[in-house]
Amino acid sequence: MKRAGVVGGGAWGTALAQVCARAGLETVLWARERDVVDGVNAAHENALFLPGVALDPAIHATHDFVDLARAELILAVAPAQHLRSTLQGMAPHVAAGLPVVLCAKGVEQGSLKLMTEVLAETIPAAAPAVLSGPSFAGEVARGLPTAVTLACPDEELGRRLAQALATPTFRPYLAQDMVGAEAGGAVKNVLAIACGVVEGRELGRSAHAALITRGFAEMTRLAVALGAEAETVAGLCGLGDLVLTCSSPQSRNMSVGMALGRGQTLAQALDGKLSVAEGVASAPAVRELAARLGVEMPICQAVAAILAGEAEVDAAIGDLLSRPLRDER
C-alpha cells in the first residue's frame, strides 16, 4: 500500500494523516472546512482543530472526494453522527474491495447502529476495519508513542493495514473482533463524561477509580451482548482507551463532564468548543441500545439522564450510590 486517504479534517483525522505521511504513504486529507484545506496546504498546519502542530508537508488536503479515487486505503474519521452522510458522499469514488478503516467512536442516534453497520449500508463493497485505542490527537500528531487496536475480520488484510500504518511511535495491535473494538470506543466516551462529573464535583480519587472499574463492567456487558469477545474489550480499544479518556482534561468528553460537575449547563459546557465530544451524542443512543438488549448500564443511563435534563447531577449521583448491594461478578 502506497497511497492513503483520510476523511475528516478534525484533530484526530489530521493526526492520522500525519501518521500516514510518517509511514511513507502518499496522503490525501479530505476536510469539509475550506480553512482547514487551505491551512494544511499553505502553512502545513490545521490551525482550526490542531493549532501549533507542524504537519508533514507531504500531506495534501482537499474538499473534493474525487481526489481520494487513487487511495489504496481510507481512514474514515468523520464524527460518528456525521459518518453516514460523509460515506454517502464518498461512495461513488470508492472501488469495490477498498479497505475502509473506521476511526469514529460512537453509536448512531436513531438507528442505534455501530459504525461498521453504517459502512455496510452505505458502501457495502468496502473491506471494513476498525482502529481504536488510547490516543490523544495532539500527542499522536507530535509523534509521541501510541499503541492502538486495529480490528479486521480479514486477517491477511489486517496485517497489510498494520504494516502500512505502523511507525516507530505508532504501533497497531491486530484483532479480528470489530464489534468489541467499536463497543469499547463508543461506551468509553460516555463514561468519560461521568468521570469528569466526579472530578468537577471533587468526589475524590477513590470514586474516580470505582467509576472506571464499574464503567468497564458496563462496557463489557454491552459488548458481549452485541456479540463481541470480552477479551477484546480488555485490550487497548476498551480498557486502555477508557483509562486514558477518563484520566485527563485533554479528553473532550471528560472536560464536558467536569463543567457539568462544577454546575454549568450542557450548553455552557459545549460553548466555544469546535471539536466534537462524541459521548454527548452517543449517551442517549447507548442508553437506548442497552435497554433494547436488556443490558444493565446504570452509569451510562445516569449520564444520558443528566445530558437530557432529566436528572440533576447530585440526584443522579445519589441514585447510583443508593442502588441495592450486589455481587461484584
C-alpha positions, 0 to 999 in steps of 0.5 A: 500500500502506497497511497492513503486517504483520510476523511475528516479534517478534525484533530484526530483525522489530521493526526492520522494523516500525519501518521500516514505521511510518517509511514511513507504513504502518499496522503490525501486529507479530505476536510469539509472546512475550506480553512482547514484545506487551505491551512494544511496546504499553505502553512502545513498546519490545521490551525482550526482543530490542531493549532501549533502542530507542524504537519508533514508537508507531504500531506495534501488536503482537499474538499473534493472526494474525487481526489481520494479515487487513487487511495489504496486505503481510507481512514474514515474519521468523520464524527460518528453522527456525521459518518453516514452522510460523509460515506454517502458522499464518498461512495461513488469514488470508492472501488469495490474491495477498498479497505475502509478503516473506521476511526469514529467512536460512537453509536448512531442516534436513531438507528442505534447502529455501530459504525461498521453497520453504517459502512455496510449500508452505505458502501457495502463493497468496502473491506471494513476495519476498525482502529481504536485505542488510547490516543490523544490527537495532539500527542499522536500528531507530535509523534509521541508513542501510541499503541492502538487496536486495529480490528479486521475480520480479514486477517491477511488484510489486517496485517497489510493495514498494520504494516502500512500504518505502523511507525516507530511511535505508532504501533497497531495491535491486530484483532479480528473482533470489530464489534468489541473494538467499536463497543469499547470506543463508543461506551468509553466516551460516555463514561468519560463524561461521568468521570469528569462529573466526579472530578468537577464535583471533587468526589475524590480519587477513590470514586474516580477509580470505582467509576472506571472499574464499574464503567468497564463492567458496563462496557463489557456487558454491552459488548458481549451482548452485541456479540463481541469477545470480552477479551477484546474489550480488555485490550487497548480499544476498551480498557486502555482507551477508557483509562486514558479518556477518563484520566485527563482534561485533554479528553473532550468528553471528560472536560464536558463532564467536569463543567457539568460537575462544577454546575454549568449547563450542557450548553455552557459546557459545549460553548466555544468548543469546535471539536466534537465530544462524541459521548454527548451524542452517543449517551442517549443512543447507548442508553437506548441500545442497552435497554433494547438488549436488556443490558444493565448500564446504570452509569451510562443511563445516569449520564444520558439522564443528566445530558437530557435534563432529566436528572440533576447531577447530585440526584443522579449521583445519589441514585447510583450510590443508593442502588441495592448491594450486589455481587461484584461478578 
